[in-house]
Amino acid sequence: MSRNMNNSDRALRTFLVAPAAIVVAFVVGAGSIAGIVLFALAAIMFATSAIGFCPLYKLLHIDTRHASAALKGESN
């Protein structure tokens, strides 16, 4: 499993998306179906940002880790 997320992508998930999902989960009700789904989404965001690998990115052939190098014309 190779990393496919760059640092800004990881930071966005960790400091914006996951906390927002947690706050919204509490607003809609932590025990409701929507709240539980949002908590699960937040957990997935934290986990994928911690390991730097997103399975959905792999499925869609997205690699933000090497995207900036490709845009600059650099090779690995």
Beta strands, then each sheet from edge to edge (+ up, - down):
end
